[in-house]
Amino acid sequence: MNKGTPEGSIEEIEFVKELNRKKDSIFWRIFNVPYSTGRVFAIHVISHKFGKINNSKVKPKADVFLCTGSLDDKIIKKKKYYLNENDMNMYHLKPIPNTGISVKRKDSKRYQILKMNTKTFKKIFGSAELGAGASIYCRNEKEFYKNDSVLNGWGTTWKKFEKYFGLKDKPNREELMKIKIKSNKNIHDIIDGSKSISDFVFRGVGNFDEPFTATWFYESGELKRASKIPFIVTTGSGRSQSIFTIEIKPR
């Protein structure tokens, strides 16, 4: 079962509480950030941030980050060890760059790594046709009429699409299936072969200011350095409503 945002938020909140409550936690030793009561704190991200590539406010990669400052132990105990961005501002705490943590549910393996709309995808991959190829209807011939909407939604035409994939005419079912497979593979290979694109996809580097990129992953109770993980390329669920997106998910 794919868990939703409310459950994810609970996981994030409990992780913040654990860090702020247990100054001798193994996680602090992994962070290797000097810690003493009232010096370094975990902060829960509760607001969307401006994505430079998205050109809009979106959910950042970091769910939690660390900051420094002076905060009386009585206050943090009264707040039951939970601190969020409002507390950071209220108590004049200072964010520590490169401490963003992406928190995943312990029992979730189907989370979404990244969803890209057509504009974001074209900025990163430079091709509307590649995105359209990944979004194309190719299995049920009764749905092939929807491909006009696919190409229009991606801002391209059949002529450009056919040229991009080396076709002489509108593709048949077999050609459409090959195009979809090839497009997904090409997207995967581009991400796999480019550190800058991989860092954007998995960590939000180049899109968010610090500390809202993911330097760390917290998953299944384990804290580790954020890095590329095995992944698949798929289309978003809005395709039938002419909302075209490309999603990156764990393999």
C-alpha positions in Angstrom: 0.0 0.0 0.0 1.4 3.4 -1.0 1.4 5.7 2.0 0.3 9.3 1.7 1.6 12.6 2.9 -0.1 12.6 6.3 1.7 9.4 7.3 4.9 10.7 5.9 4.6 13.9 8.0 4.2 11.8 11.1 7.4 10.0 10.3 9.2 13.3 9.8 7.8 14.7 13.1 8.9 11.7 15.0 12.4 11.8 13.5 12.8 15.5 14.5 11.7 14.7 18.1 14.1 11.8 18.3 17.0 13.9 17.2 16.2 16.8 19.6 15.5 14.4 22.5 18.5 12.1 22.2 21.7 14.1 22.1 23.6 10.8 22.3 21.8 9.3 19.3 23.9 7.5 16.8 22.5 9.8 14.1 24.3 12.8 15.6 27.6 10.8 15.3 26.8 10.1 11.6 26.0 13.8 11.0 29.3 14.6 12.6 27.9 18.0 13.6 29.1 19.3 17.0 26.1 18.8 19.4 25.3 20.0 22.9 22.1 20.9 24.5 20.9 24.3 23.1 23.4 24.3 20.2 22.3 22.1 17.3 18.7 21.3 16.6 16.6 19.4 14.1 14.0 21.5 12.3 10.9 20.2 10.4 10.3 21.7 7.0 6.6 22.8 6.8 6.5 25.1 3.8 7.2 24.8 0.0 10.3 26.5 -1.3 11.1 28.2 -4.6 12.5 25.8 -7.1 14.7 27.6 -9.6 14.1 25.0 -12.3 10.4 24.6 -11.5 10.2 28.5 -11.4 7.5 28.0 -8.6 7.2 27.1 -5.0 7.2 23.3 -4.6 7.9 20.7 -1.9 11.7 20.7 -1.3 13.9 17.6 -1.2 14.7 18.2 2.5 12.0 17.3 5.0 14.3 18.1 8.0 17.4 20.1 8.4 19.8 21.1 11.2 20.4 24.6 12.7 22.4 26.2 15.4 21.6 28.8 18.0 20.7 29.3 21.7 17.5 27.7 22.9 16.7 27.0 26.6 16.3 23.4 27.4 13.0 24.2 29.2 11.5 25.5 26.0 12.4 22.5 23.9 11.1 20.1 26.6 7.9 22.1 26.7 7.5 21.8 23.0 8.0 18.0 23.4 11.2 18.2 21.3 9.4 19.2 18.1 10.7 22.2 16.3 9.7 23.5 12.9 10.6 26.5 10.7 8.4 28.8 12.7 10.4 27.9 15.8 13.6 28.5 13.9 12.5 32.0 13.1 11.0 32.7 16.5 14.2 31.7 18.4 16.6 33.1 15.7 18.2 29.8 14.9 20.6 29.6 12.0 20.3 26.9 9.3 23.4 24.7 8.7 24.0 24.3 4.9 24.2 20.8 3.5 22.3 19.2 6.4 19.0 18.6 4.6 17.4 15.1 5.3 14.9 13.4 3.0 12.7 11.3 5.3 10.9 8.2 3.9 8.5 5.9 5.8 10.0 2.8 7.2 7.4 0.6 5.5 7.1 2.5 2.2 9.0 1.3 -1.0 6.7 3.0 -3.5 7.4 6.6 -2.8 8.0 9.1 -5.6 11.5 10.4 -6.0 10.6 13.2 -8.5 7.7 14.3 -10.6 8.4 16.6 -13.6 5.8 18.5 -15.5 6.4 19.2 -19.2 8.2 22.6 -18.6 10.6 21.2 -16.0 11.3 18.1 -18.1 12.1 20.1 -21.2 14.4 22.3 -19.1 16.3 19.3 -17.9 16.3 17.0 -20.9 15.9 19.6 -23.7 13.3 17.6 -25.7 9.5 17.7 -25.8 9.5 14.7 -28.1 11.4 12.5 -25.6 8.8 13.3 -23.0 6.0 12.7 -25.4 7.5 9.3 -26.3 7.5 8.3 -22.7 3.9 9.4 -22.4 2.6 7.8 -25.6 -0.3 5.4 -25.6 0.9 2.2 -27.2 -1.0 -0.9 -25.9 -4.7 -0.5 -26.6 -5.4 0.7 -30.2 -8.7 2.2 -29.0 -6.7 4.7 -27.0 -4.4 5.8 -29.9 -6.6 8.8 -30.7 -5.4 10.2 -27.3 -1.9 10.6 -28.7 -2.9 13.8 -30.5 -3.5 15.2 -27.0 -0.2 13.8 -25.8 1.8 15.6 -28.5 -0.2 18.8 -28.0 0.3 18.6 -24.2 4.1 18.3 -24.7 4.1 21.2 -27.1 5.2 19.2 -30.2 3.7 17.9 -33.5 3.5 14.6 -35.3 6.0 15.9 -37.8 8.6 16.7 -35.2 7.8 13.5 -33.3 8.3 11.3 -36.4 11.5 13.1 -37.3 12.9 12.7 -33.7 12.3 9.0 -33.7 13.3 8.4 -37.4 9.8 7.6 -38.7 8.4 8.1 -42.2 4.7 8.2 -41.1 2.5 7.9 -38.1 3.7 5.0 -36.0 1.8 1.7 -35.7 1.2 -0.2 -32.5 4.6 -2.0 -32.6 6.5 1.2 -33.4 4.7 3.0 -30.6 5.6 0.3 -28.1 9.3 0.5 -29.2 9.2 4.3 -28.9 7.8 4.2 -25.3 10.4 1.6 -24.3 13.2 3.5 -26.0 12.1 6.9 -24.4 12.0 5.5 -20.9 15.4 3.9 -21.4 16.9 7.1 -22.8 15.6 9.1 -19.9 17.0 6.5 -17.5 20.3 6.6 -19.2 20.6 10.4 -19.2 19.9 10.5 -15.5 22.3 7.6 -14.9 25.1 9.2 -16.9 24.9 12.8 -15.8 25.9 13.7 -12.3 24.3 17.1 -12.5 21.0 15.7 -13.6 21.2 12.9 -11.1 21.9 15.3 -8.3 18.9 17.4 -9.4 16.6 14.3 -9.5 17.7 12.7 -6.2 18.9 15.6 -4.1 17.3 18.8 -5.6 20.8 20.3 -6.3 20.6 23.2 -8.6 16.9 23.7 -7.8 16.7 24.6 -4.1 18.9 26.8 -1.9 20.5 25.3 1.2 19.5 23.7 3.4 16.6 22.4 1.4 18.5 20.0 -0.9 18.9 16.4 0.4 22.3 15.7 1.7 21.0 12.7 3.7 18.4 10.0 3.3 16.6 8.6 6.3 14.8 5.4 5.3 13.8 2.1 7.1 15.4 3.5 10.3 18.7 4.0 8.6 20.5 7.4 8.0 22.9 7.5 5.0 24.4 10.0 2.6 22.0 10.9 -0.2 22.9 9.4 -3.5 21.5 7.9 -6.7 19.5 4.7 -6.1 18.1 2.1 -8.5 15.1 3.7 -10.2 12.4 3.4 -12.9 10.9 6.0 -15.2 7.1 6.1 -15.5 4.3 8.5 -16.4 2.1 10.3 -13.8 -1.5 9.3 -13.0 -2.9 12.5 -14.6 -2.3 11.4 -18.2 -5.9 10.5 -18.8 -6.8 14.1 -17.8 -4.2 15.5 -20.2 -1.8 16.3 -17.3 1.5 15.0 -18.6 4.3 14.3 -16.2 7.3 12.0 -15.9 7.9 10.3 -12.6 11.0 8.8 -11.1 10.4 6.0 -8.6 12.5 3.5 -6.7 13.1 0.2 -8.6 
